[in-house]
Amino acid sequence: MNIAYDASPIKAARYAVANKIADEPAFRWWVPYILEQEKRIIKAVKRRATKKRTTEKFGVELPKPNDVRRALKIDEETSTSHWRDTLTKEAKTVLPALKVLERNETTPPGFKYIELFTL
């Protein structure tokens, strides 16, 4: 599967039309279908985006995405270590892909600085 097509089929179809490649064999079969279904696709995406967020699941409070402080606070309040264990496991998985900078190092051009939490 083509990642660009999977991620944003409408943008990919519009790009193909704008660059006059919609008649190429790779695009010919799906570009007309996507452009025909454009309004339906946008409506479905908007509906999914406005879906109410769950704050609790199976009786356990869920912190908002990227809210590490709240996750650790939930552990403190419930005298458990579920969120801390989850965050540690995630950090171990992701850490090999990151370049950890020393305190005096600056972020290299083209990279994005991300603050890591300490457990």
N, C-alpha and C positions, 0 to 999 in steps of 0.2 A: 504494500500500500504506500501511496505517496503521502508523506507527513503533511505537506502544505495543503493538500486536498482534504485530508482528514481533519486538520485543525480549523480551517476556514474555507469551506467549499465555495461560498459566495465570492470571497475575495479572489480566490484562485480562478473562478470562472470569469469574473470581471477582468482580471489581469490577462487571461487568454484572449478575450474579445478585444481589449485595448491594444494588445500587441499583435493582433491579427494572426494568432496561432490557434484559434478555436477550431479551424478546419483540419488541423493536423490529426492523424489517427489517435494519438494519445488523449486528445481532448474532445474529439468529435462526438463521442458517445455520451459523455456526461455533462458537458457545458450547457446544452439546450435544456436538459432536464433540471439542472440546478437553478438556472435563471428563471425557468417556469415556476419552480417551487419556492422561489426566494421569499415571498411574503409569508408563506407557511413556516418556513425554516426560522425566520426572524421572530415570528410570533411564538414559536415553541421555545426558542432560546430565552426570550424575555420572560416567558412564563416560568421557566426553570430558574432564572436568576432572581425572581421576586418571591420564590418559595420561602415560607417562614422557616427561620433557623431554629433548630432544636437546641434547647439549653440543658436538657437532661436526657439520659438514655439508661434504661434499666436501673433507675434510681440513683445514678451517678451523675453529678454535675459535670457538664462539658465546658471547658473554658473556650473563649473565642479563639479562632485561629491566630497563631503567632502571639498569644498572650501567655508567655512562659511564667511570668510572675504569678498570675492567677492560678495556673496549674499547680505550681508549688504551694501556693496558699491553700488550695483545696486539700492537698496532701496533709498540710499542717493541721487544718481544721478537722479532718477525718482520721487523723493519726495513722495514715497509711503511707505507702511509698509508690503507689501505682503510677502516678504521673511522672515522678522522678525517674522511676525505672524505664518508663516509655521514652522519656526525653534522653536518657543516657544511651539507650539502645539506638535511637535515631541518630544521636551525635556520633556514635561509633561507626555507623553506616555511612554517614555523610562526610566525616572528617577526612578520610583519605583523598577526597576530591578537592579539598580546600587547601590553600596555602596560608598557614598561620604566620602572621607578621609579628616581628618583635616590636616592643613599645616605640622605638625611635624610627621604625621603618614607615615609609609612606606607601600608599596604595599605588601599584603600578598603573600606567595608562591603559585604559580598556578594561580594567577590573573594577568590581564594585565592592565597597567595604561593607561587611556584614558583622555586626556585633554578636559575639557568641556569649551565651550564659555560662556561668560556672556552677557546677553542682557540688 
